[in-house]
Amino acid sequence: MRVRVVRRGGLAGIPMTAEVDTTELGQPQAEQAEQALRSAQQAAPSGPPAPDRFSFHLSLPDVAPDDTVAVDERDVPDGLRPLLDLAATRAAPGAGR
């Protein structure tokens, strides 16, 4: 499953964008990431945005490119961490969506 990740916030406030495929994680981590994505779509934010924290805006370009799930850095499920780590290795400045 292809996932577009846009990281916003932080001290500089420069959005970073990357696309990754869950198949790059290996089967167990890919399944955990996909399950965490489904769960994140139904979760409510834990509170108001905090200054200088990151938020991750995730979308599935092949399935629903206009639907975005936002996850605050303090609410990132463990299953999504490997996906976000992989995205960080190839992120480039860009506004994303």
N, C-alpha and C positions, 0 to 999 in steps of 0.2 A: 504494500500500500504506500503510495507516494504521499508525503506530507510536506507542506510548506510551513516553515517556522519563521516568524518575525519576532525578534526580541526587541522590546522597547524599554525605555527608561534608563536607569543608571545615572551616574554622575554627568556623563557627556550628553546623554539623551539622543544618541545616534542610533536609529533603527538598524538592526543587522538582519539580513534575510538569507535563508538557505533552503534548499529542497533536499530531502533524504527519502530513502525508501526503507520501510521496515525490514525488508528481506536482507538488508545489509547488516542487520544486527544478529542474525542467526535465529533459528526457530524459537527457542524458549523466550528470548528477549523480545523478538518480534511479536509473539502472541501477547506478552505482557504489555507491550507498548500499545498494541491495537485495543486491548481491553481497557487500558488506562485512558485512551482517547475516547472510547465510548462512554466511560464513566464521567470523564471531564465534561462531556457535552451536557450531562444532566446535573452537574454539581453547581451549587451557588457559590459565589465568591465569599471568602471568609471575612471580608471587611473592606473598608474603603482603601483606595490605592494609597501607598505610602511613598513619600518622596525618595528618590534615588534607588528605589527597588526596581528590579526587572519584572516585566510581564512578558509572557510568551503567547503569541497569537498563532494558533494552529489551524490550518485548513487542509482539505483533501482536494487537490486540484482536479483529480480524475473523477471524483464522485460528486462533490458539491463545492465548487470553487468559491461560491459567494458566502458559504457558511463558515464562520470563524469561531473558534473556541478560545477564550482568553483565560490564561492561568497565571496567577501571581506566583512569584518565585517561592513564596512561603507555602504555597498550596500544591506544588508540583508532586504528583504521585510518584512513588519509587519506580513504577513501571515505565514512566516517561523519561526518567533521567538518562538512560543510555541513548535514547533518541535525541534528546536535547544536547548531550555531549557530542554526539556525531555531528549534529547541525552546527555546533560551535566551531568545529574544525574546518568547516567550509563556508562559514558565514561571510557575507560581504555587505558593506554599507548599502542601504537601500530602504526606501519607504515601505515596500511591500504593500499589503492591503490591510 
